[in-house]
Amino acid sequence: MRSSTNCFTVSMAISDLLIPVVVLPDLIAQLYNDGLWLVHGALGDILCKLVHNSRNLSSLVSVLSMVAIAADRFRAVVHPMRPPLFSRKECKIVIASTWLVSLVFRAYSLYAAKLVSFKGKLYCYRSQWTGTNSNGMAVKISRLHMLIYFTVVFGSAIVLTVLHSCMFVSLHRQKSHLHLAPVQVKTRAKRNQKIARLLLTVVVVFYSLFLLFFCPWFLLLGGIQLPCFYKWFSINCTLLYPVANPVVYFTFNQMYRRGLKRLLFCSGTPIAQTPDS
């Protein structure tokens, strides 16, 4: 189970947990309390910064992890006779780098998110920047952040598209020669095909949700007004990703399904690697 692909998947799963553990409780509390912040003092300020920082942090770690997984599977599929792309040590470095890059990108939220008192009530907002033109500066920084965020996601989409296209071309060529290959090669080719379908589905689900997220921003920049419901849905549609991700993995990967059964029913049977894993 301790392959580089599974290690990247675990990192992505941990980032997904930030949504139900940190973000969703805050959203539910605000819905029932008209946006009021319930925790006061230093702890409330820390939680306010944590909530603002966790949302896009989760998605950034996920997309960078998917790029690492795609690169790892590309090496295994296109160049199966070469050693793995990432050693165990390099895998740890890549995982740490994805989190570090995402944290640096979201660092401004740790400064800007603060508790604000208004008419005796406490709210958690991204505070305005100080200066003579604080509102204009805040808008510029917000737009710059969204532009960088879009560039990272769009650039990752291009890399994922290229890598998966090469993998599917290579798998198609392997499939045409499987009748001449030994049993080990056939087993590896079938496993690669199943993994490639899994990764493609994960990528399609991820970017379908993020397309809904980015569309309103471009429409608003073009002066097109959108209904409030669509704005709310587009902003929160990325919260569906941590739900869709495990569903996809357990649907396409028999090894994960066996692991879930073992966890739920306390089975001591080890999880064996199979051709359809």
Order of alpha helices (4+ residues) and beta strands (2+ residues): alpha-alpha-alpha-alpha-alpha-beta-beta-alpha-alpha-alpha-alpha-alpha
